[in-house]
Amino acid sequence: MSDQAAPSKSPEQVIRESLQALAAALSDAAGMQVVTQFQVLDENNPGAKPQGPYDFAKTEILLDGDRNVQVPVFFDTGDLRVPQAVYDLHEKNVQEAMAYRKEMLQTLVDFVKSRRLG
């Protein structure tokens, strides 16, 4: 192992790498997918390995704002119904993911703006 520090990067190299990271993040941001999963626990056998995980709900959000939401429904009463508590948890996960993506993109944009060459 060497005791020498890696050479400093030039401002141009830092900006180039930052722009590449921003481009990759923007590419990833074009579509975001949030999946809420569940596991089945055997309450009669607490030491048993949980079954799953299984996907409960999936939401895909595109950059243009289109959303594709897939949730399970029950038809046991003659009407379609969604398990509300788990759907609410999924929707909370979607909102948190959207806020995180927005924050990360803003951080990248701010960083690139701060590193601009005169």
HUTA-V998086 format. One record per run of one state. SS is the DSSP state (H for helix, E for strand, - for the rest). FROM is the first residue (numbers start at 0). TO is the last residue. Records with the same first field share a line. If there is no record, write none. Layout:
SS: FROM-TO + FROM-TO
//
This chain:
-: 0-9 + 29-29 + 40-49 + 62-65 + 71-72 + 74-79 + 81-82 + 114-117
H: 10-28 + 83-113
E: 30-39 + 50-61 + 66-70 + 73-73 + 80-80
//
